[in-house]
């Protein structure tokens, strides 16, 4: 699904703009570039990620740098769950492996809130991890943006 440049990605969201916002976030995270990803958040953005609390862009960059130094070959799919006004709820799954070669699929839900410029000011993530074998992997595209023709979470039965 290519994101149209004609869709306004600021609140209040429509189904089309919320879906585009989710894909834009997925694309950003799949770059695994903490500095670039941090620019989608307000300078004072507040996060809860699992049991960790992250506040502000500098802390987001530090968090993502740590995350992607241990979550190797990271690939993520996000899917719109619900939206209203300036809020979007998503479900997601990502696959990666650790330094020992153990593959993981992590499942979760995120609740997002945006400011008037479309920057995320709050992110609350709940995540569960499942050890998988390499043969159980479902996300095989080259590192980077998920191809438009790759199945989404619902298509994969996740």
C-alpha positions as CSV (number, residue, x, y, z in Angstrom):
1,X,0.0,0.0,0.0
2,X,1.7,3.2,-1.2
3,X,1.1,6.2,1.0
4,X,-0.4,9.0,-1.0
5,X,1.2,12.4,-0.6
6,X,-2.4,13.9,-1.0
7,X,-3.5,12.5,2.3
8,X,-3.2,14.8,5.3
9,X,-1.5,13.0,8.1
10,X,-2.6,15.4,10.8
11,X,-5.6,15.0,13.1
12,X,-8.5,14.6,13.0
13,X,-7.9,11.3,11.2
14,X,-10.1,9.6,8.7
15,X,-9.7,5.9,7.9
16,X,-7.6,6.8,4.9
17,X,-5.3,9.2,6.8
18,X,-5.0,6.9,9.9
19,X,-4.1,3.9,7.7
20,X,-1.5,6.1,5.9
21,X,-0.1,7.3,9.2
22,X,0.3,3.7,10.4
23,X,2.1,2.7,7.3
24,X,4.4,5.8,7.5
25,X,5.3,4.8,11.1
26,X,6.0,1.2,10.0
27,X,8.2,2.4,7.2
28,X,10.1,4.7,9.6
29,X,10.7,2.0,12.1
30,X,11.8,-0.4,9.4
31,X,14.7,2.0,8.5
32,X,16.1,1.2,12.0
33,X,17.5,4.7,12.0
34,X,16.9,6.1,15.5
35,X,17.5,9.8,14.5
36,X,15.1,9.7,11.6
37,X,12.4,7.8,13.5
38,X,12.6,10.3,16.4
39,X,11.6,13.1,14.2
40,X,8.0,11.7,14.0
41,X,7.7,12.5,17.7
42,X,7.3,15.7,19.6
43,X,10.5,16.9,21.4
44,X,8.7,16.1,24.7
45,X,7.0,12.9,23.6
46,X,6.1,10.4,26.4
47,X,6.4,6.7,25.9
48,X,5.7,3.6,27.8
49,X,7.3,0.7,26.1
50,X,6.8,-2.6,28.0
51,X,8.0,-1.5,31.5
52,X,10.3,1.3,30.3
53,X,9.3,4.9,30.4
54,X,10.9,7.1,27.7
55,X,10.5,10.9,27.7
56,X,11.7,13.2,24.9
57,X,13.4,12.8,21.5
58,X,16.9,12.3,23.0
59,X,15.6,9.5,25.1
60,X,13.8,8.0,22.1
61,X,17.1,8.0,20.1
62,X,18.9,6.3,23.0
63,X,16.1,3.7,23.4
64,X,15.9,2.9,19.7
65,X,19.7,2.7,19.5
66,X,19.8,0.1,22.3
67,X,16.8,-1.7,20.8
68,X,18.2,-2.2,17.3
69,X,21.7,-3.0,18.6
70,X,20.2,-6.2,20.1
71,X,17.2,-6.9,17.8
72,X,19.0,-7.9,14.6
73,X,17.5,-8.2,11.2
74,X,14.4,-6.4,12.6
75,X,11.3,-6.4,10.3
76,X,8.0,-4.9,11.4
77,X,4.4,-4.9,10.3
78,X,1.8,-2.5,11.8
79,X,-2.0,-2.6,11.2
80,X,-4.6,0.0,12.1
81,X,-7.0,-1.2,14.8
82,X,-9.0,2.0,15.6
83,X,-8.8,5.7,15.4
84,X,-10.7,8.8,16.7
85,X,-9.8,12.4,16.5
86,X,-6.1,12.7,17.3
87,X,-5.7,9.1,18.5
88,X,-4.8,5.9,16.7
89,X,-4.6,2.3,18.0
90,X,-2.5,-0.2,16.2
91,X,-1.5,-3.8,16.5
92,X,1.8,-5.0,15.3
93,X,4.3,-7.9,15.0
94,X,8.0,-7.8,14.4
95,X,10.6,-10.5,13.9
96,X,14.3,-10.3,14.8
97,X,17.0,-12.4,16.2
98,X,19.4,-11.9,19.0
99,X,23.2,-12.2,19.1
100,X,23.0,-15.9,19.7
101,X,20.8,-16.5,16.6
102,X,17.5,-17.1,18.4
103,X,14.6,-15.7,16.3
104,X,11.7,-13.9,18.0
105,X,8.3,-12.8,17.0
106,X,7.0,-10.0,19.1
107,X,3.4,-9.1,19.1
108,X,1.8,-6.0,20.6
109,X,-0.6,-3.1,20.6
110,X,0.2,0.6,20.7
111,X,-2.0,3.6,21.5
112,X,-0.8,6.8,19.9
113,X,-1.8,10.5,20.4
114,X,-0.8,13.3,18.1
115,X,-0.4,17.0,18.2
116,X,-1.9,19.4,15.7
117,X,1.2,19.1,13.4
118,X,0.8,15.3,13.3
119,X,3.7,14.6,15.6
120,X,3.2,11.8,18.1
121,X,3.1,13.2,21.6
122,X,2.3,9.9,23.4
123,X,2.9,6.3,22.7
124,X,1.9,3.4,24.9
125,X,3.1,-0.1,23.9
126,X,2.3,-3.5,25.3
127,X,4.5,-6.3,23.8
128,X,4.8,-10.1,24.2
129,X,7.7,-12.1,22.8
130,X,7.6,-15.6,21.3
131,X,10.7,-17.6,20.5
132,X,10.4,-19.0,17.0
133,X,12.6,-21.1,14.7
134,X,14.1,-19.7,11.6
135,X,11.7,-21.9,9.6
136,X,8.7,-20.3,11.4
137,X,9.6,-16.8,10.2
138,X,7.0,-15.0,8.1
139,X,8.8,-11.7,7.3
140,X,11.4,-12.4,4.6
141,X,11.6,-9.1,2.6
142,X,15.0,-7.4,2.4
143,X,15.9,-5.2,5.3
144,X,14.0,-1.9,5.0
145,X,10.5,-1.0,3.9
146,X,8.0,-3.8,3.6
147,X,7.1,-4.3,-0.1
148,X,3.6,-3.1,-1.0
149,X,2.6,-6.6,-2.1
150,X,3.7,-8.3,1.1
151,X,0.8,-9.7,3.2
152,X,-0.4,-7.7,6.2
153,X,-0.9,-9.1,9.7
154,X,-4.5,-10.2,9.1
155,X,-3.5,-11.8,5.8
156,X,-0.8,-13.8,7.7
157,X,-3.3,-14.9,10.3
158,X,-1.5,-12.9,13.0
